[in-house]
Amino acid sequence: MLYDPITINRLTLKSRLVMPPMQTGRTDLGHVTDDLVNYYHERALYSKPGLIFTEHSCITEAGRAAKEQLSIADDGMIPEHRRLTDAIHAAGSRVFVQLNHGGSSAVPFDDGEIVSASAVVNLRKPSPRMPRPLTVPEIHELEDAYARAALRALEAGYDGVEIHCAHAYLLNQFYSPLSNLRDDEYGAACMENRVRFLLETMEKVRAVIGADCPMAVRLGGADYMPGGSTEEDAVEAARLIERAGADLLDISGGMCGYIRPDCKEPGYFGSMTEKVRRAVSIPVILTGGVAKLADAERLLAEGKADLIGVGRALLLDAHWAEKA
Ligand SMILES: Cc1cc2nc3c(=O)[nH]c(=O)nc-3n(C[C@H](O)[C@H](O)[C@H](O)COP(=O)(O)O)c2cc1C
């Protein structure tokens, strides 16, 4: 099952094993290094995931989420990303970029102001500075920045694009009622408003990548915190995201990050992916706590997801799948 192929839009993956995006700390202040190229090449070569997501890349320098975060914020980064995609393709895997803006958790090099949905301190990575709520024209400018970054990714040879709306980063800050206190059309009064920024971004990204290029969304569907987003919200959002043209749904946590506080079992977001999968017809990725091949196979057999992400086990050992 895990090594069965699956088709995402025009792209056929040779297996359902996914290496999820993981910031490695191997960049040189956001630039690609030999170490980073080798890291991805080895994981593609020895563990043969059908799909690798490279670590989140900042779409603007103001949205940088960590000093070592990879950048795709200007055209000068295209040849550097080309080194990553070439190395992964040479080893036989497909590769998507992950586009991100840190919002209230951003740490820009120039120490400039940080922005978010509302003036709410980031629950996951609190900054000493209070974020400023984005104006509507600024939201539209950032949507354009996502689209420009997506175009760079295609020029760099990526097979698809993932928009990051999880783990308490900017788009997730609009999605979660814990960080979105707005009362305009991007506010938390209804799901359409909570995902409006994401859906408008998807529309602009689609316009530049074309109809047949795979577009994924990583949705931090539930916060698992009082007053936060819920698995039921994730189902509602997933329907809207599918309708807006996503080809792949990559499910993870919201304000709780990639860990689920109340559950540690392999595939700990499985209760959410199962519900989401029943509501949509596009493929769904389940990631979290899977470190054994048998667990990945079982989660697929149980219908929890269509693809399984294995993160930390692959981060620690490029030969993980061979050994497993
Ligand atoms: C060191 C590290 C860096 C991560 N960086 C990212 C990232 O850049 N983007 C993202 O969406 N998730 C990121 N994650 C979350 C992983 O993609 C994954 O969801 C998480 O590790 C849970 O899966 P696992 O139990 O198989 O490791 C990161 C996780 C770790 C451990």
The ligand as an SDF file (V2000), in Angstrom:
LIG
                    3D

 31 33  0  0  0  0  0  0  0  0999 V2000
   12.7610   20.0520   13.2900 C   0  0  0  0  0  0  0  0  0  0  0  0
   11.3830   20.1670   12.6830 C   0  0  0  0  0  0  0  0  0  0  0  0
   11.1230   21.1550   11.7580 C   0  0  0  0  0  0  0  0  0  0  0  0
    9.8500   21.2730   11.1750 C   0  0  0  0  0  0  0  0  0  0  0  0
    9.6380   22.2060   10.2070 N   0  0  0  0  0  0  0  0  0  0  0  0
    8.4320   22.2590    9.5830 C   0  0  0  0  0  0  0  0  0  0  0  0
    8.2150   23.1170    8.4860 C   0  0  0  0  0  0  0  0  0  0  0  0
    9.1230   23.7950    7.9940 O   0  0  0  0  0  0  0  0  0  0  0  0
    6.9660   23.1590    7.9470 N   0  0  0  0  0  0  0  0  0  0  0  0
    5.9430   22.3780    8.4070 C   0  0  0  0  0  0  0  0  0  0  0  0
    4.8320   22.4450    7.9090 O   0  0  0  0  0  0  0  0  0  0  0  0
    6.1530   21.5050    9.4240 N   0  0  0  0  0  0  0  0  0  0  0  0
    7.3590   21.4210   10.0000 C   0  0  0  0  0  0  0  0  0  0  0  0
    7.5720   20.4790   10.9640 N   0  0  0  0  0  0  0  0  0  0  0  0
    6.5060   19.4920   11.2780 C   0  0  0  0  0  0  0  0  0  0  0  0
    6.7130   18.2140   10.4510 C   0  0  0  0  0  0  0  0  0  0  0  0
    6.4170   18.4540    9.0950 O   0  0  0  0  0  0  0  0  0  0  0  0
    5.8060   17.0750   10.9700 C   0  0  0  0  0  0  0  0  0  0  0  0
    4.4710   17.4680   10.8460 O   0  0  0  0  0  0  0  0  0  0  0  0
    6.1020   16.7310   12.4230 C   0  0  0  0  0  0  0  0  0  0  0  0
    7.4930   16.4860   12.6040 O   0  0  0  0  0  0  0  0  0  0  0  0
    5.2950   15.5110   12.8960 C   0  0  0  0  0  0  0  0  0  0  0  0
    5.6130   14.3740   12.1300 O   0  0  0  0  0  0  0  0  0  0  0  0
    6.6050   13.2320   12.7100 P   0  0  0  0  0  0  0  0  0  0  0  0
    6.0190   12.7500   14.0050 O   0  0  0  0  0  0  0  0  0  0  0  0
    6.6490   12.1790   11.6570 O   0  0  0  0  0  0  0  0  0  0  0  0
    7.9410   13.8700   12.9630 O   0  0  0  0  0  0  0  0  0  0  0  0
    8.8270   20.3780   11.5620 C   0  0  0  0  0  0  0  0  0  0  0  0
    9.1030   19.3860   12.5150 C   0  0  0  0  0  0  0  0  0  0  0  0
   10.3580   19.2670   13.0680 C   0  0  0  0  0  0  0  0  0  0  0  0
   10.6320   18.1560   14.0570 C   0  0  0  0  0  0  0  0  0  0  0  0
  1  2  1  0
  2  3  1  0
  2 30  2  0
  3  4  2  0
  4  5  1  0
  4 28  1  0
  5  6  2  0
  6  7  1  0
  6 13  1  0
  7  8  2  0
  7  9  1  0
  9 10  1  0
 10 11  2  0
 10 12  1  0
 12 13  2  0
 13 14  1  0
 14 15  1  0
 14 28  1  0
 15 16  1  0
 16 17  1  0
 16 18  1  0
 18 19  1  0
 18 20  1  0
 20 21  1  0
 20 22  1  0
 22 23  1  0
 23 24  1  0
 24 25  2  0
 24 26  1  0
 24 27  1  0
 28 29  2  0
 29 30  1  0
 30 31  1  0
M  END
$$$$
